[in-house]
């Protein structure tokens, strides 16, 4: 290890363990005075770490009585985890009495269970709501009721199992506590179902559906519907949804099933299940392919019979997606009306992604102008910006026509100007700024003021004091989890950036503080109360592992800004992450890819979990793709994500779609990529590459760095 790395790691360790040593005596006293009684909580943590529980208890007791809200609460939580079972039980009850919410209730219930005080555990949880309370609390309550042989035990179990989606908690409870006393349904014949208790039957039905045994559940579903019609079981929404999934995924008789659900929706009109019966009627008719009108009517009825914004948006999404399958023209005509009735614009972004691909593939260039004007003010800024930008580029390529009231140049400028207003998503904003040739001041204003601005009136100062205290007193391990619990309560941009900077200084290959820092900095952009400065943006686009990245980018002739962008997107600078697919480390390289690269680099012994090796292999791989795809970073990115063979096929198809014979600008090619994940991957990496170049390239002016990188990334020759 060289001296530079050793010095950095030594500094980090010292900074974590002894943060106040970096301050003068007067500064240390000032920090102590600033925190007042709250300092007792942090002192208690240190004593607890050193095994001095008695002294720590004294500190926590002082802070719990007189500290600010969050420090006092954290102290009370520590007390609830200390001492004998009896002491923990008492402290847990006191905690819940002072802070009567689910988090403290869970601690109290766990302590009562540990003390085997099942009577008080049941009494304490008598008023909980089975549809919304923490599943873990409900599970502990039911276990206590079973142990006490409570008469209402099975009724309470049934309520829990039918009032919300089945979770892992439900399944484990059924497996460990119910399967031995409830009959097994794995071999049941429907004609024998009358021998079983309806509640037991319903629970087993839901468990088998949770296990996705749709074919088997199809045998049981008619009996559930019989329970509904006989009034034995009320037609609860969750059960109606389960029946819908059973027929949708367990049967191919889609038309008949659609008619069945249509009849059920009319039969249970006004009940909580009506929405789901109309919704699954629509899903089944849609899968029947030739029943488009019936599917549309069913989704419209589902929208009209519910007051839930989430349910309305869900049904409307399927209505639009169904319409897109059958008639793009009808979508173009009606999208303005549909956009006025949804609640959450972001919910429909993937639909507009699909619509965009359909418009491009169908050569409906002018529709982009029609749609972005109809949805402006209703769809998300990102969606409107994307349609405006694509329309402007199609105008420049000569395939789209300007509206009657504008010249081509006026329409291009107007659309690019609209694309600048893309909310917190930077891709279309960056490229529109490049296309409009914005000056350095305008670029900086656009880049720094893109972040959401919340009111400073709602800042949660006691929460900020707790979070900043973890940094001031040297506890980076507590920051991220507590920040995630509290950031929506009102954490200022200044505090977010302070925490992100602290964790950045604590980061190393052996921990995940780099990643935590980046996540906090990123959230500060969405939940902060002011724009960020150019220097502050470096916390959102950090240059972690710069020694390795700069070295190998120089060796393999890769632009460092591009590679920082790749690592940021792939792993958020977490050297230890392994994806569910098996991709490893900072650059998320697969084992077989790593083996091939190792052979090319003549390395026999290597580990992809080693940051230096992972970066070396990743830079080599990206550089190789870049050169194979005619020095196109966007095409290299796409190949990194989806594979070179697919990209070559997409390129060929895109040239045909736009009538091109030789070249196709990469920003246009990106919109024609048929896989949404790869499109979004390209947008993220182009955006981050430009940001890195603009923030860190000191050889050129800010405008030149920005403009040159944008030009290179979209492979455009005209500017």
Order of alpha helices (4+ residues) and beta strands (2+ residues): alpha-alpha-alpha-alpha-alpha-alpha-alpha-alpha-alpha-alpha-alpha-alpha-alpha-alpha-alpha-alpha-alpha-alpha-alpha-alpha-alpha-alpha-alpha-alpha-alpha-alpha-alpha-alpha-alpha-alpha-alpha-alpha-alpha-alpha-alpha-alpha-alpha-alpha
